[in-house]
Amino acid sequence: MNLVRTRMIPATAASTRRPPAVARVGASARAPDDSPANDLRPLWPPHAWRRELAAAVTDVGELLALVGVAEGAATAATDFPLRVPRPYIARMRHGDAADPLLRQVLPTAREARAVPGYSADPLGERNAAASPGILRKYAGRALVIASGACAVHCRYCFRRHFPYASHRPGAGAPELAAVRADPSVREVILSGGDPLLLTDGHFARLVAAVAAIDHVRTLRIHTRLPVVIPQRVTAALLDTLARTRLRVVVVLHFNHGNEVDDHCARAIAALGRFVLLNQSVLLRGVNDDADVLAMLSERLFDIGVLPYYLHMPDAVAGTAHFDVPETEAVAIHRRLIAVLPGYLVPRLVREIPGAEGKQPLPTAPRPPGSAG
Ligand code: SF4
């Protein structure tokens, strides 16, 4: 039975509708397995996202022409080429070279600078591979490199140099052998690349393979696709997630409030029965400002997503120009604590290779009279 509403919108048309009503964050009420219907289904046809993916802009000159910005310091990066979907471009401010969305995707000559302390694998992920396609960084969790590709190429990406070819991304269930063999794994994280770049059928088979491992309780999906191509939230994807026995957590990746538009809101609302969290990266020239981050938190809350992590940028070769010094980051975070309710303040963290988890930065002001 096709439970999807059939009203369609053009895949690239900017919507003027207000966002739909938003489901509660982490709503625990689950539909019975035989009734995955969700009255917040998205309204796009099933292949709209693939058309958007195929139409993504890969030429710097075309991107600049679309946003009405002169070339300046932009460059055609070869090792990590430009890729940006048009629904994301539509949210950039025309004529503004400092637009925070444009800055996240536009390659510049600064990426070619060698900076001491910056390397291809600052997080030691190549040493964290339990087997091809599986990273084991933290106790109880296993990360599956489900895809070696992304819909957007974020210039600051911590995996921009990751050797995806040697991890057989997208190979399917065989890489889960390491998870099957270790009963301590309670949570499987689908990452990449972006796991939602798998087709609906491939994604459903992967989820079923994870669900078939008795000791796994939780499925976490790290994705930026609902941000850059909201049409990716298809009825088939929702059905797969609604029917699995696994508790589903979706970790989105918004960095700026301007990334939230009506299309995103609609896609996120359709995911509203799952736990929805957001992780951001603190980026120079994008969101290194407490007011900008506060606005992001409020917009996330409006669409039913809770801020989770604010990551310090990793020391990845080619990304030094995005760095924000720790003292400045702490000051920004303290300001967030001052202006937002606690549930809208993301944890400011740094990833340190070999550590037992993400390391929180000590940002709470010291009580008066305390030592140090
Ligand atoms: S979507 Fe995530 S993994 Fe892909 S380029 Fe952006 S930051 Fe990197």
Boltz pocket constraint, residues with backbone or C-beta under 6 A from the ligand:
constraints:
  - pocket:
      binder: B
      contacts: [[A, 149], [A, 150], [A, 151], [A, 152], [A, 153], [A, 154], [A, 156], [A, 157], [A, 158], [A, 159], [A, 160], [A, 192], [A, 193], [A, 194], [A, 224], [A, 253]]
      max_distance: 6.0
